[in-house]
Amino acid sequence: SGYLTWGSDGQNEPQDPADKFRGIRAGATGEAGMDGSPIYDDVVFNPQTHLLEFADVGLMSIYIADCDALPTIAETLQKPADAQELRSRGPRYRAKLGTLWSDEHGIFLNKDVHTGQFSRRLSPTLLYPMLAHAATAEQAKRMVEEHLLNSKEFWGEWVIPAIARDDPAFKDQDYWDGRIWGPMNYLVYLGLGNYDGDEIEHARLELAQKSFTLFSREWTEKGHVHENYNAITGNGDDVTNSDKFYHWGALLGYMEYLEQSRTQK
């Protein structure tokens, strides 16, 4: 239907015989990088197309952002045809992403293309349209005020949980069930930087500071930088499936570095 969704084709070469998830639903959700995220719990996998029947806001937003950034690289490499093709893709998917905006709920929502119904499960990936410049200024303002800064959903002492606080999966605090991930915070932060307004600037500054506090507290006390963190306690050591020295945890500190760089210019 013109949307982008995740998939897994078990016949792709080269094949890894040890990968028991290739070509099945678990392989498709794994492609999202959020293996086991509750936002995919009830999504249908079509074995004929090898695709999830799910218009994915996060995927489309990142793809559009890539279409904006990659032409610059293509031009540097003196590949004008590639640059032109990439520039032509972005607007088409940006327009399609716009149809996933729910004025009723004040946020972009994933859509089950099997049933035609919006999914009401909220994840930070639904804020990624700001990263793609796909949200209008008014839409960005509503997402920040009604969702990001909403303590019943995403805001709090420790932010941003991978599933909303009022979602039944949040209490599990296991992997994608409500824990905090550096890459999610960072992509939301970059999206906030694309928009003006006091409320959005406040959210950007607070997100950078809260992320840095989460990072620096554990680094100072234990010398760890975790793969993910508990969104209730801010602890990274409370589960066994959060690596103690994970590269993308540094993104939690990098945002504050960028803010300090911004003020020094």
C-alpha positions as CSV (number, residue, x, y, z in Angstrom):
1,S,0.0,0.0,0.0
2,G,3.0,2.3,-0.3
3,Y,4.2,1.9,3.2
4,L,7.5,0.5,4.5
5,T,7.5,-2.5,6.8
6,W,10.0,-5.0,8.1
7,G,10.5,-8.4,6.6
8,S,12.7,-11.5,6.4
9,D,13.3,-13.6,3.3
10,G,14.7,-17.0,4.3
11,Q,16.1,-17.5,0.8
12,N,18.4,-14.4,0.8
13,E,22.0,-15.2,0.1
14,P,24.4,-15.9,1.7
15,Q,22.3,-18.0,4.1
16,D,23.3,-18.7,7.7
17,P,22.1,-22.2,8.6
18,A,22.5,-21.4,12.2
19,D,20.0,-18.6,12.0
20,K,16.7,-20.3,13.0
21,F,14.7,-17.0,12.6
22,R,15.3,-16.3,8.9
23,G,12.2,-16.3,6.8
24,I,9.8,-16.3,9.7
25,R,8.0,-13.7,11.8
26,A,10.8,-13.5,14.5
27,G,13.3,-12.7,11.7
28,A,11.1,-9.9,10.5
29,T,10.8,-8.3,14.0
30,G,14.5,-8.8,14.5
31,E,15.2,-6.7,11.4
32,A,13.7,-3.8,13.3
33,G,16.5,-3.9,15.8
34,M,13.9,-4.2,18.5
35,D,13.7,-7.9,18.8
36,G,10.8,-8.7,21.1
37,S,9.3,-5.2,21.3
38,P,5.7,-5.4,22.4
39,I,4.7,-3.1,19.6
40,Y,5.0,-6.1,17.3
41,D,3.1,-8.6,19.6
42,D,0.0,-8.9,17.5
43,V,1.4,-8.1,14.1
44,V,0.7,-10.6,11.2
45,F,3.6,-11.9,9.2
46,N,2.7,-12.8,5.6
47,P,4.7,-15.9,4.6
48,Q,4.2,-15.2,0.9
49,T,5.6,-11.7,0.9
50,H,7.9,-12.4,3.8
51,L,6.7,-9.1,5.3
52,L,5.0,-7.9,8.5
53,E,1.6,-6.4,7.6
54,F,2.4,-3.3,9.6
55,A,3.1,0.2,8.4
56,D,6.1,1.1,10.7
57,V,6.4,4.8,11.6
58,G,10.0,4.3,13.0
59,L,11.2,2.5,9.8
60,M,9.7,5.1,7.5
61,S,11.1,8.0,9.4
62,I,14.6,6.6,9.4
63,Y,14.4,5.8,5.7
64,I,13.3,9.3,4.9
65,A,16.1,10.8,7.0
66,D,18.5,8.6,5.1
67,C,17.0,9.9,1.8
68,D,17.8,13.4,3.0
69,A,21.3,12.6,4.1
70,L,22.7,10.1,1.6
71,P,22.5,12.4,-1.5
72,T,25.2,14.6,0.1
73,I,27.4,11.6,0.3
74,A,26.6,10.5,-3.2
75,E,27.5,14.0,-4.5
76,T,30.8,13.9,-2.6
77,L,31.5,10.6,-4.3
78,Q,30.5,12.1,-7.7
79,K,27.5,9.9,-8.1
80,P,24.8,12.4,-9.3
81,A,22.4,9.8,-10.5
82,D,22.3,8.1,-7.1
83,A,21.8,11.5,-5.5
84,Q,18.9,12.3,-7.7
85,E,17.3,8.9,-7.1
86,L,17.6,9.3,-3.3
87,R,16.1,12.7,-3.4
88,S,13.2,11.5,-5.4
89,R,12.4,8.7,-2.9
90,G,12.2,10.9,0.3
91,P,9.1,13.1,-0.6
92,R,7.1,10.0,-1.7
93,Y,7.5,8.3,1.6
94,R,7.3,11.5,3.6
95,A,3.8,12.0,2.1
96,K,2.8,8.4,2.9
97,L,4.1,8.8,6.5
98,G,1.8,11.8,6.8
99,T,-1.2,9.5,6.5
100,L,-0.1,7.8,9.7
101,W,-0.8,11.0,11.7
102,S,-3.7,10.6,14.2
103,D,-5.2,14.0,15.0
104,E,-7.3,12.4,17.6
105,H,-4.3,11.1,19.5
106,G,-1.8,13.9,18.6
107,I,0.9,11.5,17.4
108,F,1.9,9.3,14.4
109,L,0.7,5.8,14.9
110,N,1.8,2.4,13.4
111,K,-0.9,0.8,11.3
112,D,-1.9,-2.8,10.9
113,V,-2.4,-2.9,7.1
114,H,-4.0,-6.3,7.5
115,T,-7.0,-4.8,9.4
116,G,-6.5,-1.1,8.5
117,Q,-6.5,-0.2,12.2
118,F,-4.0,2.0,14.0
119,S,-2.0,0.5,16.8
120,R,-2.4,2.2,20.2
121,R,0.9,0.9,21.7
122,L,3.2,3.8,22.1
123,S,7.0,3.7,21.6
124,P,9.6,6.5,21.1
125,T,9.8,5.4,17.5
126,L,6.5,7.2,17.0
127,L,8.4,10.5,17.7
128,Y,10.9,9.8,14.8
129,P,8.9,11.7,12.2
130,M,10.6,14.8,13.7
131,L,13.9,13.3,12.7
132,A,12.6,13.0,9.1
133,H,11.2,16.6,9.1
134,A,7.9,14.8,8.4
135,A,6.0,16.4,11.2
136,T,4.6,19.9,10.9
137,A,5.5,22.4,13.6
138,E,2.1,22.0,15.2
139,Q,2.4,18.2,15.1
140,A,5.8,18.3,16.7
141,K,4.5,20.6,19.4
142,R,1.6,18.3,20.2
143,M,3.8,15.2,20.3
144,V,6.2,16.8,22.7
145,E,3.5,18.3,25.0
146,E,1.0,15.5,24.9
147,H,3.3,12.5,24.8
148,L,7.1,13.0,25.3
149,L,6.6,15.3,28.4
150,N,3.6,13.2,29.6
151,S,4.6,11.5,32.9
152,K,2.0,8.8,32.3
153,E,3.7,7.8,29.0
154,F,7.4,8.8,28.4
155,W,8.6,11.4,30.9
156,G,9.9,10.9,34.4
157,E,13.2,10.8,36.4
158,W,14.6,8.3,33.9
159,V,13.8,8.6,30.2
160,I,12.8,7.5,27.6
161,P,11.3,4.1,28.1
162,A,11.0,1.9,25.0
163,I,7.3,1.4,25.6
164,A,4.9,3.9,27.3
165,R,4.7,3.8,31.1
166,D,1.0,3.1,31.0
167,D,1.5,0.1,28.7
168,P,1.0,-3.3,30.4
169,A,4.5,-4.4,29.2
170,F,6.3,-1.5,30.9
171,K,6.2,-3.1,34.4
172,D,8.3,-6.1,33.1
173,Q,11.4,-3.8,32.6
174,D,13.1,-6.5,30.5
175,Y,14.8,-5.6,27.2
176,W,12.3,-3.7,25.0
177,D,9.6,-4.0,27.6
178,G,10.0,-0.5,28.9
179,R,13.8,-0.1,29.4
180,I,15.8,2.9,28.2
181,W,18.1,2.6,25.2
182,G,20.7,5.2,24.2
183,P,19.9,5.1,20.4
184,M,16.3,5.8,21.0
185,N,17.1,8.8,23.2
186,Y,19.6,10.0,20.6
187,L,17.2,9.8,17.6
188,V,14.5,11.6,19.5
189,Y,17.0,14.2,20.6
190,L,18.1,14.8,17.0
191,G,14.5,15.1,15.9
192,L,13.8,17.7,18.6
193,G,16.7,19.8,17.2
194,N,14.8,20.1,13.9
195,Y,12.1,22.3,15.4
196,D,11.8,25.6,17.2
197,G,9.7,26.7,20.1
198,D,10.3,27.1,23.9
199,E,8.6,23.8,24.8
200,I,10.6,21.8,22.3
201,E,13.8,23.5,23.2
202,H,13.1,22.8,26.9
203,A,12.4,19.1,26.1
204,R,15.6,18.8,24.1
205,L,17.7,20.3,26.9
206,E,16.1,18.2,29.5
207,L,16.4,15.0,27.5
208,A,20.2,15.7,27.1
209,Q,20.6,16.4,30.8
210,K,18.6,13.4,32.0
211,S,20.4,11.1,29.6
212,F,23.8,12.4,30.8
213,T,22.7,11.9,34.5
214,L,21.8,8.3,33.7
215,F,25.1,7.7,31.9
216,S,27.4,9.5,34.4
217,R,25.9,8.1,37.6
218,E,26.7,4.5,36.7
219,W,30.0,5.3,35.0
220,T,31.2,7.2,38.1
221,E,30.0,4.5,40.6
222,K,30.7,1.3,38.6
223,G,32.7,2.1,35.5
224,H,29.8,0.6,33.4
225,V,27.9,1.9,30.4
226,H,25.0,-0.4,29.8
227,E,23.2,-1.6,26.7
228,N,19.9,-0.6,28.3
229,Y,18.6,0.7,31.6
230,N,15.7,0.3,34.0
231,A,13.2,3.2,33.4
232,I,12.0,3.0,37.0
233,T,15.3,2.8,38.9
234,G,17.8,4.0,36.4
235,N,19.8,0.8,37.1
236,G,21.6,-1.1,34.3
237,D,22.7,-4.0,36.5
238,D,19.3,-5.4,37.4
239,V,19.0,-7.8,34.4
240,T,21.3,-10.3,32.8
241,N,20.5,-9.3,29.2
242,S,22.0,-5.8,29.4
243,D,25.7,-5.8,28.5
244,K,27.9,-3.9,31.0
245,F,30.1,-2.2,28.4
246,Y,28.0,-1.5,25.3
247,H,29.1,1.1,22.7
248,W,25.8,2.8,22.1
249,G,25.4,3.6,25.8
250,A,27.8,6.4,25.2
251,L,25.1,8.2,23.2
252,L,23.5,9.0,26.5
253,G,26.4,11.3,27.3
254,Y,27.0,12.5,23.8
255,M,23.8,14.6,23.7
256,E,25.0,16.7,26.6
257,Y,28.3,17.1,24.8
258,L,26.5,18.4,21.7
259,E,24.5,20.9,23.9
260,Q,27.7,22.2,25.4
261,S,29.2,22.5,21.9
262,R,26.1,24.4,20.8
263,T,26.4,27.0,23.5
264,Q,30.1,27.6,22.9
265,K,29.7,28.5,19.3
